[in-house]
Amino acid sequence: MIKILQKLFGFGTTADFAELVKKGAVILDVRSKSEFASGHIKGAVNIPVDVLKNSLSQLKDKNKTIITCCASGMRSASAKNILKAHGYTDVHNGGGWSSLRHKI
């Protein structure tokens, strides 16, 4: 059961986030604009999860690696699922932005 939940929410992944970023991955921070303004990963793109479906044109290349992040990992898991459902092929849930920052 735990493995199913980890897969569903993208936790427990073995992705090397530092390597993905080095190869040009986009970091997509799906927190609100005010949360993003209070601190974020340098170079991250901010598209709040509640407007993501209507803002997909900002992420033009569906084959580009995308790492989603938020405050805790829940909204970034939802964002990953939204992106995958819309044809984005290489999407990783980076979890909370603060912990992701230390991994890259």
Secondary structure as GFF3:
##gff-version 3
##sequence-region A 1 104
A	DSSP	alpha_helix	2	9	.	.	.	ID=ss1
A	DSSP	alpha_helix	17	22	.	.	.	ID=ss2
A	DSSP	beta_strand	26	29	.	.	.	ID=ss3
A	DSSP	alpha_helix	33	37	.	.	.	ID=ss4
A	DSSP	beta_strand	45	46	.	.	.	ID=ss5
A	DSSP	three_ten_helix	49	58	.	.	.	ID=ss6
A	DSSP	beta_strand	66	70	.	.	.	ID=ss7
A	DSSP	alpha_helix	74	85	.	.	.	ID=ss8
A	DSSP	beta_strand	91	96	.	.	.	ID=ss9
A	DSSP	alpha_helix	97	103	.	.	.	ID=ss10
###
